[in-house]
Amino acid sequence: RYDAELDPWFDPGGAWRIEKSPVNLARMRLLQGLFPLSQFVVIVRHPSFMAAAVAKWSDTPQAELTSYGIKAYRLLLEDLRFLHAALVLRYEDLV
């Protein structure tokens, strides 16, 4: 079902799918279970900056979005030991 929901957004012949929604920080173990060959590249930002980016298309208060970012990063740290292929990079190191 998840794969079918993403189909309209991706090239049907493409071998790779890149999805950058912050909510996927909380879904990586699930995604690995659904797609066993999946690999994760996680680009982390300061939670306040992540909240500011998400606030552009959300009515959720920025403080709540920042809190969500902090919780998501904590979950990421806990989940990393269960992921077979994950790379974590800081956004600032890329730009």
Secondary structure as GFF3:
##gff-version 3
##sequence-region A 1 95
A	DSSP	alpha_helix	2	6	.	.	.	ID=ss1
A	DSSP	three_ten_helix	7	9	.	.	.	ID=ss2
A	DSSP	three_ten_helix	22	26	.	.	.	ID=ss3
A	DSSP	alpha_helix	28	34	.	.	.	ID=ss4
A	DSSP	beta_strand	40	44	.	.	.	ID=ss5
A	DSSP	alpha_helix	47	55	.	.	.	ID=ss6
A	DSSP	alpha_helix	62	79	.	.	.	ID=ss7
A	DSSP	three_ten_helix	80	82	.	.	.	ID=ss8
A	DSSP	beta_strand	86	90	.	.	.	ID=ss9
A	DSSP	alpha_helix	91	94	.	.	.	ID=ss10
###
